[in-house]
Amino acid sequence: MAIAKTRIMDPWKAKRWFPIYCPKYLKGIFIGETPAVESKNVIGREVEISLAALTGDMKKQSMQLKFKITGLEGNNALTEVKKFEISPAYIRRQIRKGRDRIDDSFILKTADKKEVVIKPFFITKNKVNNSKKTLLRKLARQELGEYIAKTNFSEIVQDLISTKLQKTLGNSMRKVCPLRSCEIRVMEVIEAQKAEVTAEKPAEVEIAKEVKEIKTEEKPAVEKTVSENQEKAKEKPAKKQRKKAKEEKAPEKSN
């Protein structure tokens, strides 16, 4: 009896490749391809590429850009920058004995209403005290806050890639103390869901405060029981003395 043969369809044959391009403010350069059966499956995918590959400048090999596909133009996938990041290996190479590393992280809003997380870091030439570290963080927040509030996101990305932003920030920071390095470690767009989570954090803090207050209210009761136990402990020696006195008087009566 002949056995009927079934053909197994190769899923890759049903897919086609969609070319990916970076945004127009980065000259719309081709950055890769992604396979998909339908064009709608491409939306939301992410691709990461080093700035050395994007710009041809090998000095920027430690910098990466992460793109997110947001739309299609024909078969071409269009993207937006989601994240700028410096590789941890580059940061580790900057740290030496006799230097201090200063990090910070905060959320700012751009002129075109995009919320971004900014994480600057500084490497000092020499050891510095805590007051100077605090002053560096405050000054960085002030400088970056003023700059980002009046600048569109596309311009911020261009200034990061050209290192114009890092150089301008470094010139301001060096008024406090000499720096070996001044960089933006991470700049990332906050999505709507993440923004809601960050907005809920103050409520969590309030709950923690309430729990702490409840615990402090319970403390006097505990202290009261402790003081009662101490009084009882004091009474025990007095009882023993009275008992001893009775025992001494007892032989006198028998005589």
Backbone as a ProteinNet text record, in pm:
[ID]
protein_1_A
[PRIMARY]
MAIAKTRIMDPWKAKRWFPIYCPKYLKGIFIGETPAVESKNVIGREVEISLAALTGDMKKQSMQLKFKITGLEGNNALTEVKKFEISPAYIRRQIRKGRDRIDDSFILKTADKKEVVIKPFFITKNKVNNSKKTLLRKLARQELGEYIAKTNFSEIVQDLISTKLQKTLGNSMRKVCPLRSCEIRVMEVIEAQKAEVTAEKPAEVEIAKEVKEIKTEEKPAVEKTVSENQEKAKEKPAKKQRKKAKEEKAPEKSN
[TERTIARY]
85.3	0	88	58.9	140.2	102.4	203.8	181	181	75.6	64	165.4	238.3	339.8	278.4	304.7	256.1	371.9	346.7	449.4	442.5	559.7	568.3	611.7	527.3	554.9	661.9	765.1	870.9	818.2	809.4	753.2	833.1	962.8	1045.9	1012.2	957	922.1	804.4	721.3	605.3	642.9	765.1	806.6	878.6	874	952.5	1029	1132.6	1221.3	1179.1	1175.5	1140.7	1265.5	1311	1427.3	1392.1	1487.5	1466.2	1553.3	1493.5	1564.7	1552.4	1658.7	1655.3	1578.3	1542.8	1462.3	1530	1449.8	1499.9	1602	1586	1682.5	1819.7	1826	1955.3	1986	1933.3	1958.6	1892.7	1802.8	1728.2	1815.3	1923.1	2019.4	1960.5	1989.4	1949.5	2027.8	1956.2	2024.2	2002.9	1923.7	1905.5	1775.9	1745.4	1623.6	1559.8	1428.9	1358.3	1257	1246.1	1151.5	1013.9	907.9	772.1	678.5	571.5	470.9	384.5	341.9	259	330	298.8	365.2	331.2	209.6	169.8	254.4	312.2	395.9	528.9	563.6	691.3	683.7	564.6	547.4	579.6	662.2	698.5	829.9	885.3	1015	1126.9	1235.3	1347.9	1476.3	1563.4	1694	1798.6	1914.3	2022	2143.8	2208.2	2324.8	2422.8	2552.2	2653.9	2666.5	2708.1	2724.8	2841	2935.4	3046.4	2994.5	2897.9	2838.2	2747.3	2686.3	2592.2	2662.3	2769	2837	2969.3	3025.2	3156	3272.1	3243.9	3347	3376.3	3494.8	3529.4	3547	3566.1	3578.3	3447.2	3336	3203.9	3154.8	3248.7	3213.2	3149.1	3177.6	3122.5	2980.2	2929.6	2795	2697.3	2579.4	2476.1	2345.8	2273.5	2138.7	2041.7	1930.8	1824.9	1707	1662.6	1551.3	1429	1311.9	1186.1	1107.1	1057.9	980.6	842.2	807.8	681.2	583.3	629.7	539.9	603.8	524.5	571.4	541.4	634.9	616.4	640.5	531.5	546.1	595.2	707.3	769.8	881.1	907.5	1016.4	967	1040.9	1007.2	1072	990.7	1039	1053.3	1151.9	1184.1	1192.2	1194.2	1222.7	1328.7	1412.7	1514.6	1445.7	1475.1	1418.3	1520.2	1648.3	1747.9	1887.2	1959	2101.9	2175.3	2283.5	2354	2502.3	2582.4	2727.3	2753.1	2838.6	2864.3	2930.7	2892.9	2953.7	3104.9	3154.7	3299.6	3375.9	3320.7	3384.9	3391.6	3283	3278.7	3381.5	3392.3	3489.2	3632.3	3659.8	3796.7	3832.6	3731.9	3756.9	3792.9	3753.6	3772.1	3914.5	3981.8	4117.5	4130.2	4237.9	4264.8	4293.6	4239	4260.1	4157.5	4054.9	3946.5	3813.4	3714.5	3579.8	3481.1	3386.2	3278.7	3150.5	3082.5	2958.7	2847.7	2740.6	2626.2	2500.8	2406.7	2276.6	2173.7	2044.8	1936.6	1812.9	1750.2	1629.6	1549.1	1422.8	1330.6	1305.4	1311.4	1286.5	1191	1129.8	1037	1093.2	1094.9	1149	1048.6	1093.8	1005.6	886.8	902.7	791.8	720.6	724.6	644.9	678.7	803.4	847.3	920.3	882.6	951	1069.9	1184.5	1307.4	1378.9	1441.6	1529.2	1670.9	1734	1871.7	1959.7	2070.6	2164	2306	2343.9	2482	2578.3	2705.1	2807.1	2935.7	3009.7	3133.3	3245.8	3364.8	3485.4	3576.9	3608.7	3694.6	3841.7	3926.8	4071.4	4132	4074.7	4123.2	4004.7	4034.1	3929.5	3866.5	3734	3664.2	3573.1	3538.5	3451.9	3304.7	3218.9	3076.6	3004.1	3046.8	2980.2	2999.2	3118.2	3142.2	3065.3	3052.5	2973	2826.7	2774.2	2635.8	2619.3	2717.7	2712.3	2716.5	2796.2	2802.3	2667.3	2603.6	2472.2	2367.8	2366.7	2269.9	2290.6	2417.4	2448.8	2412.1	2436.9	2401.9	2251.5	2175.5	2028.9	1978	2039.2	1998.7	2030.5	2154.8	2197.6	2116.1	2101.9	2028	1879.4	1824.8	1682.7	1649.3	1733.9	1711	1726.4	1826.1	1852	1740.2	1699.9	1601.5	1462.3	1430.3	1297.6	1273	1378.4	1361	1408.7	1437	1491.5	1403.9	1380.7	1305.3	1389	1320.5	1388.2	1486.1	1448.4	1535.7	1668.4	1662.5	1785.3	1872.1	1806.6	1881.3	1961	1897.3	1965.1	2085	2067.3	2177.6	2292.7	2260	2365.1	2438.7	2367	2431.9	2528.5	2483.4	2566.8	2692.1	2676.4	2791.6	2876.8	2832.8	2895	2896.8	2814.6	2804.8	2747.2	2645.5	2581.8	2679.5	2755.8	2850.4	2959.7	3008.4	3114.7	3063.9	2942.3	2883.9	2861.4	2809.1	2786.2	2918.4	3020.8	3151.5	3215.4	3199.5	3255.6	3193.6	3063.7	2996.5	3039.1	3052.8	3086.8	3228.9	3319.3	3460.2	3480.6	3376.8	3384.7	3384.9	3329.2	3323.8	3454.7	3500.8	3627.2	3676.7	3806.5	3859.9	3799.4	3760.2	3698	3782.3	3787.9	3852.5	3757.1	3627.5	3527.9	3390.7	3312.3	3174.1	3090.4	3001.1	2924.4	2777.9	2694	2555.3	2552.8	2539.1	2545.4	2424.2	2304.4	2179.6	2085.8	2017.6	1905.2	1797.9	1684.3	1581.5	1443.6	1364.8	1227	1141.4	1060.5	970	839.7	798	670.5	556.1	433.4	316.2	298.7	318.2	299.4	402.3	529.1	634.7	609.6	556.1	527.2	421.1	319.8	215.9	274.7	368.8	433.1	510.9	585.9	664	572.9	454.1	359.2	298.7	293.1	235	332.5	458.9	560	532.8	492.6	465.9	361.2	257.2	154.9	216.8	313.7	381.8	460.5	519.3	596.5	504.8	383.9	288	244.4	222.7	183.8	293.2	418.4	531.4	537.4	507.5	507	398.4	279.1	168.1	202.8	265.8	306.9	405.8	498.1	598.5	532.8	431.1	360.3	285.6	225.6	153.2	248.9	367.4	467	512.3	530.1	575.1	466.8	338.1	228	222.3	263.5	259.8	373.6	478	595.8	567	484.6	459.3	400.8	310.5	251.6	359.7	453.8	563.7	649.4	676.3	757.6	688.6	550	474	488.8	476.9	490.5	630.4	730.3	868.2	884.8	826.4	837.8	764.6	649.8	576.6	659.7	724.7	811	926.4	979.9	1089.6	1043.1	919.7	865.7	843.6	793.6	772.4	904.4	1007.1	1139.4	1193.3	1161	1204.3	1131	1005.3	925.1	974.4	1033.6	1076.6	1178.1	1284.1	1379.5	1313.7	1215.8	1146.5	1068.7	1004.1	930.3	1024.6	1138.9	1238.1	1287	1306.9	1354.1	1250.5	1119.3	1012.4	1002	1018.1	1012.2	1126.6	1246.3	1365	1347.5	1287.1	1263.9	1167.5	1064.1	968.3	1034.9	1124	1194.4	1285.9	1346.8	1434.4	1353.6	1231.1	1146.8	1086.5	1068.6	1003	1079	1210.2	1283.8	1271.3	1265	1251.5	1121.8	1010.6	880.9	883.7	950.7	956.3	1033.3	1137.8	1215	1129.6
-120.2	0	124.1	210.9	333.7	433.4	495.8	596.3	734.6	810	944.9	1037.4	1109.1	1202	1340.1	1398.1	1534.4	1632.2	1740.9	1844.9	1940.6	1963.7	2059.7	2194.2	2293.9	2428.6	2496.1	2542.7	2616.4	2755.7	2791	2922	3039.2	3019.1	3129.2	3166.2	3070.9	3100.2	3196.6	3198.3	3287.7	3430.1	3445.2	3577	3656	3787.4	3874.5	3975.2	4031.3	4120.3	4265.5	4337.5	4479.4	4560.3	4648.4	4733.4	4837.5	4863.2	4958.1	5081.6	5198.8	5325.9	5410.1	5481.5	5571.1	5699	5782.5	5902.4	5999.2	6088.9	6184.3	6280.8	6313.6	6406.3	6341	6208.7	6138.6	6091.8	6166.2	6147.1	6021.3	5958.2	5843.6	5729.9	5700.3	5598.2	5457.5	5368.1	5227.2	5162.1	5096.5	5039.4	4889.1	4827	4682	4635.4	4506.8	4446	4358.4	4336.8	4247.6	4164.2	4033.1	3947.5	3944.7	3935.8	3925.7	3874.2	3804.8	3756.1	3872.2	3956.1	4072.6	4198.9	4307.6	4433.9	4482.6	4451.7	4498.6	4435.1	4318.5	4251.4	4323.3	4412.3	4484.5	4597.5	4657.1	4773.2	4734.1	4817	4794.7	4723	4666.5	4598.3	4700.2	4652.2	4740.6	4688.4	4780.9	4745.2	4837.7	4781.2	4857.8	4858.5	4974.5	4989.2	5086.2	5061.9	5151.8	5275.9	5385	5509.8	5501.4	5411.6	5393.1	5341	5248.5	5194.3	5296.6	5382.1	5480.3	5600.3	5647	5768.7	5741.8	5620.8	5590.6	5639.4	5696.2	5746.3	5638.3	5576.4	5466.7	5513.1	5642.7	5695.3	5681.2	5664.8	5655.6	5510.3	5417.8	5276.6	5237.1	5313	5281.6	5334.7	5411	5468	5386.9	5359.5	5284.9	5363.8	5344.7	5399.1	5283.2	5288.4	5189.4	5256.8	5196.1	5249.5	5161	5222.2	5148.6	5177.1	5071.1	5087.5	5140.7	5255.2	5322.2	5326.6	5297.6	5303.6	5247.5	5245.1	5193	5293.6	5298.9	5380.1	5286.8	5229.7	5121.8	4997.8	4941.2	4827.7	4871.9	5000.7	5053	5079	5025.8	5046.5	5175.2	5264.8	5393.2	5384.4	5451.4	5437.1	5571.3	5562.3	5674.9	5630.2	5722.4	5690	5667.4	5554.6	5522	5541.7	5511	5514.3	5543.2	5626.6	5651.8	5599.1	5524.5	5463.4	5448.9	5464.7	5439.1	5301.5	5223.3	5087.2	5088.5	4994.6	4986.7	4965.9	4897.9	4873.6	5005.1	5100.8	5232.2	5304	5296.2	5362.6	5301.4	5168.3	5101.3	5141.2	5165	5205	5344	5427.2	5563.7	5570.3	5468.4	5470.2	5426.2	5507.7	5478.6	5512.5	5465.1	5496.2	5645.6	5705.4	5848	5936.4	5875.3	5950.9	5915.4	6000.3	5973.4	5968.7	5876.6	5866.7	5922	6007.9	6070.2	6041.3	5978.9	5942.9	6015.1	6029.5	6085.5	6034.5	6046	6002.2	6084.1	6142.1	6222	6227.6	6266.7	6272.5	6417.4	6447.1	6581.1	6573.4	6686.7	6693.7	6787.6	6740.1	6818.2	6924.6	7009.9	7116.1	7058.6	6941.1	6876.9	6773.2	6792.3	6717.4	6568.2	6531.6	6393	6383.8	6283	6261.9	6169.1	6212.4	6133.8	6116.8	6001.1	5976.4	6014.3	6099.6	6141.6	6089.5	6022.8	5970.1	6018.3	6136.3	6182.4	6116	6114.2	6068.7	6147.2	6165.9	6244.4	6165.3	6179.2	6123.4	6241.1	6257.6	6369	6331.3	6431.6	6406.1	6364	6414.9	6382.2	6349.3	6302	6275.8	6408.2	6409.4	6531	6497.3	6600.3	6576.6	6570	6531.2	6510	6638.1	6751.3	6877.7	6914.1	6886.2	6912.5	6815	6691.1	6592.9	6637.3	6684.1	6732.9	6853.8	6944.1	7064.2	7029	6929.3	6884.3	6829.9	6751	6695.8	6806.5	6901.9	7011.8	7096.1	7125.3	7206.4	7133.1	7002	6922.6	6921.2	6905.4	6906.8	7041.4	7147.4	7282.2	7305.6	7274.4	7297.6	7213.2	7083.7	6994.6	7027.3	7065.9	7101.7	7220.2	7323.5	7443.7	7413.1	7332	7299.8	7214.4	7107.5	7013.2	7076.4	7163.9	7227.2	7313.2	7363.3	7451.4	7387.3	7256.8	7188.5	7069.9	7051.8	6936.3	6808.4	6695.8	6567.1	6538.2	6567.9	6540.2	6616.3	6741.5	6821.2	6766.8	6717	6659	6537.7	6452.5	6332.7	6373.7	6473.7	6520.1	6576.2	6650.8	6707.3	6598.8	6490.7	6378.1	6306	6283.5	6212.6	6292.1	6422.5	6507.9	6542.1	6499.7	6526.4	6676	6753.8	6897	6917.6	6838.9	6851.1	6815.2	6708.1	6664.6	6769.1	6829.6	6931	7056.5	7099.8	7218.7	7196.4	7076.7	7043.9	7035.6	6974.8	6961	7095.3	7192.8	7327.3	7393.5	7370.2	7425.9	7353.4	7220.6	7141	7167.2	7200.9	7223.2	7349.6	7431.8	7548	7504.2	7383.9	7332.3	7263.2	7172.3	7101.5	7042.5	7011.9	6953.7	6815.6	6790.5	6663.7	6590.2	6460.3	6374.2	6340.3	6324.9	6287.4	6340.3	6382.4	6427.1	6367.8	6275.8	6204.2	6192	6166.8	6126.4	5975	5905	5758.6	5699.1	5752.6	5703.8	5821.5	5817.3	5907.2	5822.1	5803.4	5710.6	5774.6	5750.4	5800.7	5712.9	5777	5703.1	5679.8	5554	5521.8	5553.6	5553.6	5593.6	5506.5	5374.9	5283.6	5309.8	5333.3	5360.9	5493.3	5591.7	5722.4	5709.5	5621.5	5598.2	5536.2	5443.2	5376.9	5477.5	5566.7	5667.4	5766	5792.1	5882.5	5821.3	5687.4	5619.2	5606.5	5633	5615.3	5698.8	5830.1	5907.9	5843.2	5778.5	5710.7	5598.8	5525.7	5418.4	5473.5	5590.5	5654.7	5692.6	5745.2	5783.3	5661.8	5549.2	5425.8	5383.7	5391.8	5355.5	5445.6	5576	5669.7	5632.8	5596.8	5560.1	5436.6	5338.6	5217.3	5250.8	5343.2	5384.2	5452.1	5538.7	5608.6	5510.9	5409.1	5307.4	5236.1	5202.6	5133	5218.9	5349.8	5439.1	5456.6	5451.9	5462.6	5341.6	5226.6	5104.3	5096.3	5175.6	5167.5	5199.4	5307.1	5337.2	5219.9	5141.9	5025.4	4924.6	4904.7	4812.1	4863.5	4994.4	5054.3	5042.2	5050.3	5041	4903	4800.1	4663.4	4639.5	4699.1	4684.8	4748.9	4869.5	4939.4	4863	4801.1	4721.6	4602.2	4537.2	4423	4464.7	4585.3	4635.5	4660.1	4715.2	4740.1	4609.2	4507.9	4377.1	4316.6	4338.3	4285.7	4352.6	4482.6	4554.8	4504	4462.4	4417.5	4283.8	4199.6	4066	4069	4152.2	4157.7	4201.1	4295.1	4341.5	4227.5	4143.8	4029.3	3930.9	3908.2	3816.4	3866	3999.7	4057.2	4038.9	4061.5	4045.6	3899.8	3805.9	3663.8	3623.6	3678.7	3649.7	3702.1	3822.2	3882.1	3797.9	3742.7	3657.2	3531	3473.2	3351.5	3375.6	3496	3529.3	3547.2	3602.3	3626.5	3495.1	3400.3	3273.6	3200	3183.3	3114.7	3185.9	3321.4	3398	3364	3346.7	3314.5	3176.8	3079.3	2942.8	2936.3	3022.8	3028.1	3084.5
0	0	0	-91.6	-103.9	4.4	61.6	167.3	102.8	129.6	71.8	138.2	57.7	108.2	127.8	244.2	272.3	263.4	197.8	184.3	302.5	363.7	475	417.8	443.2	391.1	476.3	411.4	481.4	516.6	648.2	685.9	631.2	606.5	557.1	412.5	336.7	196.7	185.9	292.7	293.2	335	389.7	437.6	329.1	346.2	258.4	344.4	285	359	339.7	453.5	452.2	488.6	401.2	434.3	539.6	628.8	739.9	716.8	736.4	718.1	844.1	876.9	993	957.4	1054.3	1026.7	929.9	874.4	775	835.1	966.3	1027.1	1047.3	1023.3	1020.9	878.4	781.6	637.7	579	655.1	603.5	552.9	624	581.7	601.7	510.8	521.7	635.7	729.3	846.9	862.3	775.2	785.7	722.2	743.8	691	798.5	784.6	876.9	799.1	832.1	759.1	826	744.9	797.5	689.3	731	636.6	590.3	685.7	655.2	703.5	636.5	669.4	810	859	992.5	1103.7	1077.6	1177.5	1201.2	1110.1	1119.1	1221.6	1235.6	1324.1	1468.4	1535.1	1675	1694.5	1587.3	1601	1622.9	1686.4	1718.7	1656.4	1622.7	1567.2	1629.6	1663.5	1727.1	1636.5	1628.4	1540.2	1604.7	1584.6	1641.1	1553.9	1615.6	1540.3	1442.3	1469.7	1375.3	1242.1	1247.8	1125.1	1058.2	1138.6	1084.5	1022.3	1088.6	1043.8	972.8	989.7	931.3	1015.7	1133.8	1224.5	1328.8	1322.8	1413.1	1557.8	1579.3	1715.4	1792.8	1720.7	1783	1791.8	1793.5	1798.5	1931.7	2036.4	2169.1	2188.7	2090.8	2100.7	2016.1	2071.2	1998.5	1994.3	1884.8	1871.9	1853.8	1927.7	1910.2	1840.1	1729.4	1650.4	1668.6	1662.7	1667.3	1540.2	1474.2	1350.4	1386.3	1329.7	1363.4	1246.1	1123.9	1008.8	882.9	777	648.8	538.1	443.7	322.4	204.5	153.6	56.8	129.8	89.2	158.6	253.1	258.5	341.6	484.3	581.8	722.9	772	828.3	880.4	1031.7	1084.5	1227.7	1299.6	1432.6	1520.6	1621.1	1662.7	1764	1897.3	1958.7	2089.9	2201.7	2172.9	2280.2	2225.4	2297.6	2274.9	2397.1	2375.1	2488.1	2459.2	2564.2	2556.4	2615.9	2554.6	2600.3	2738.5	2827.3	2961.4	2956.7	2852.9	2841.7	2829.2	2754.2	2739	2873	2951.6	3082.2	3176.9	3175	3263.3	3231	3102.7	3063.7	3114.2	3141.8	3187.9	3336.3	3410.7	3556.6	3592.4	3670.8	3716.4	3865.2	3923.9	4063.3	4078.1	4183	4206.3	4136.9	4073.7	4009.3	4075.3	4053.4	4104	3987.6	3998.1	3899.4	3960.7	3886.9	3935.6	3835	3881.4	3796.9	3843.5	3750.9	3784.7	3684.6	3719.5	3631.2	3662.4	3561.1	3580.7	3450.7	3462.3	3348.7	3311.5	3180.9	3129.5	3011	2977.7	2865.3	2759	2634.8	2523.5	2478	2387	2335.1	2259	2195.6	2124.6	2211.1	2345.9	2444	2452.6	2431.6	2451.2	2584.1	2663.8	2791.1	2770.4	2820.2	2802.1	2935.9	2952	3067.2	3027	3105	3080	3193.1	3155.3	3255.2	3222.9	3273.5	3251.8	3349.3	3313.9	3408.5	3384.9	3493.5	3489.5	3556.1	3501.9	3563.6	3596.4	3723.8	3764.8	3747.2	3737.1	3724.3	3857	3966.8	4100.8	4190.6	4309.1	4406.8	4450.7	4464.5	4508.6	4626.2	4705.4	4821.5	4778.3	4872.2	4842.8	4803.2	4858.7	4825.9	4678.1	4624.1	4481.8	4393	4438	4363.6	4354.5	4467.2	4470.4	4380	4382.7	4299.6	4150.3	4113.8	3974.2	3927.7	4012.2	3975.9	3959.1	4052	4045.4	3919.7	3890.1	3772.8	3644	3639.3	3521	3498.9	3605.5	3593.6	3543.7	3593.6	3551.5	3403.3	3362.5	3224.3	3125.7	3155.6	3065.4	3064.9	3180.1	3188.7	3101.1	3106.1	3024	2875.1	2841.7	2700.5	2640.4	2711.3	2656.6	2650.1	2745	2746.1	2621.7	2559.3	2442.7	2311.8	2313.4	2195.4	2157.2	2027.6	1978.7	1989.8	1996.4	2015.2	1901.7	1778.1	1663.6	1674.2	1722.3	1739.2	1851.8	1958.2	2070.7	2023.9	1942	1889.7	1803.6	1719.8	1633.7	1716.4	1822.9	1908.8	1987.5	2024	2092.1	1999	1874.8	1777.9	1742.6	1730.6	1696.6	1818.7	1938.4	2069.6	2104.7	2037.4	2067.9	2208	2242.7	2374.5	2485.2	2467.3	2570.7	2594.1	2485.4	2497.7	2567.7	2533.4	2596.4	2745	2778.4	2919.1	2994.6	2933.4	2997.5	3029.2	2939.5	2962.2	3085.1	3106.9	3225.1	3352	3344	3461.5	3509.8	3417.7	3455.3	3538.8	3551.3	3639.8	3786.5	3812.6	3950.2	3986	3897.9	3920.8	3789.3	3776.9	3652.8	3626.1	3499.7	3462.2	3359.6	3373.3	3274.6	3161	3195.2	3095.1	3136	3037.7	3058.5	2945.5	2979	2876.5	2916.7	2816.8	2840.8	2824.5	2934.5	2930.7	2860.4	2889.8	2830	2806.4	2693.1	2665.4	2599	2667.4	2620.3	2627.4	2524.2	2520.5	2610.8	2695.6	2783.8	2709.4	2701.9	2639.3	2735.4	2682.9	2761.6	2885.7	2873.8	2985.5	3095.2	3054.2	3152.9	3223.7	3149.5	3208.4	3317.2	3295.6	3395.6	3521.5	3504	3618.5	3701.4	3634.2	3707.1	3778.7	3719.2	3783	3908.4	3915.7	4030.7	4147.9	4127.9	4231.9	4357.4	4345.7	4466	4555.8	4496.3	4575.2	4657	4597	4668.5	4786.2	4767.1	4874.1	4988.8	4954.4	5057.4	5138	5070.2	5139.3	5236.9	5191.4	5277.2	5401	5382.3	5494.7	5594.7	5540.1	5627.3	5710.5	5645.9	5717.2	5827.8	5797.4	5895.6	6014.6	5985.1	6091.9	6181.9	6119	6197	6292.2	6240.8	6322.2	6439.5	6413.8	6521.3	6627.2	6583.4	6678.7	6771.4	6720.1	6799.2	6900.4	6882.1	6968.4	7115.3	7151.2	7292.2	7369.7	7304.5	7371.1	7408.7	7319.7	7346.5	7461	7457.6	7563.3	7698.9	7696.3	7819.7	7882.3	7799.4	7850.1	7905.8	7841	7888.5	8025.1	8041	8169.5	8279.5	8245.4	8344.6	8391.2	8297	8330.3	8420.8	8393.3	8476.7	8620	8636.8	8769.9	8846.2	8770.3	8833.2	8879.5	8794.3	8829.8	8955.8	8974.5	9093.8	9219.3	9200.9	9314	9370	9284.6	9327	9441	9432.7	9545.8	9676.6	9669.5	9789.9	9855.6	9774.5	9827.9	9896.2	9834.8	9892.2	10027.4	10040.5	10166.7	10276.9	10242.4	10341.2	10386.6	10293.7	10325.3	10419.1	10390.9	10472.9	10615.2	10623.9	10755.5	10838.4	10774.2	10843.6	10895	10814.1	10853.9	10973.6	10981.7	11094.5	11223.2	11213.1	11329.6	11382	11295.6	11334.4	11444.4	11443.4	11552.8	11686.6	11686.9	11809.7	11882.3	11805.7	11866	11927.2	11864.2	11916	12047.5	12061	12185.2	12300.1
[MASK]
+++++++++++++++++++++++++++++++++++++++++++++++++++++++++++++++++++++++++++++++++++++++++++++++++++++++++++++++++++++++++++++++++++++++++++++++++++++++++++++++++++++++++++++++++++++++++++++++++++++++++++++++++++++++++++++++++++++++++++++++++++++++++++++++

